[in-house]
Amino acid sequence: MPFTNTHIEGLLLFEPRVFEDARGCFFEAYNQSVFKEAGVDARFIQDNQSHSTYGVIRGLHYQLKPHAQYKLVRVLEGRILDVVVDVRKDAPTYGVVFSVELSAENRKQLLVPHGFAHGFSVLSATATVLYKCDALYHKESEGGIIYNDAGLAIDWQVPKEKQIVSEKDLLLPSFKDAVNNF
């Protein structure tokens, strides 16, 4: 099975089967029937793509219910540290952080269900990230947590002096003050 469970219920790592030969490689980045067979019945309707330079930190973002987004995150070029925080108040892992390196080389993908804040840092000179979503972006439902929340103590694997964070993300609240309806 191409899915690996993490220590947080519902959070899965997907490693597609890769066919390589002298010409290069081929793999199915997404196949609805493979995901459905693993119990993932998300219907992806929007693809988002970003390109960033070394040190950029994006996140931690989520959308509130009823516009929450299930995400399938992968890297097309470069390397990132993909980070999620469980914001499901009734979950035993509420407030737990999970991180994994995703890269064009390792081809791993992180499946992020509803109820998780998501972000990433760029570890290579540049990185292009693509993520599929099961709901359309809804500005009024934006939620988030400040990337450097002391209680979460996330190691973004980028020296502080090289971190690049948007003005919008610098205004996000702490984990304990974040608006959350999960």
PyMOL commands that set and color helices and strands:
alter all, ss='L'
color gray80, all
select helices_A, chain A and resi 32-37+139-141+160-162+167-170
alter helices_A, ss='H'
color red, helices_A
select strands_A, chain A and resi 3-5+12-14+18-21+24-27+46-53+56-63+71-77+79-86+97-103+109-112+116-122+126-133+142-144+164-165
alter strands_A, ss='S'
color yellow, strands_A
deselect
rebuild
show_as cartoon
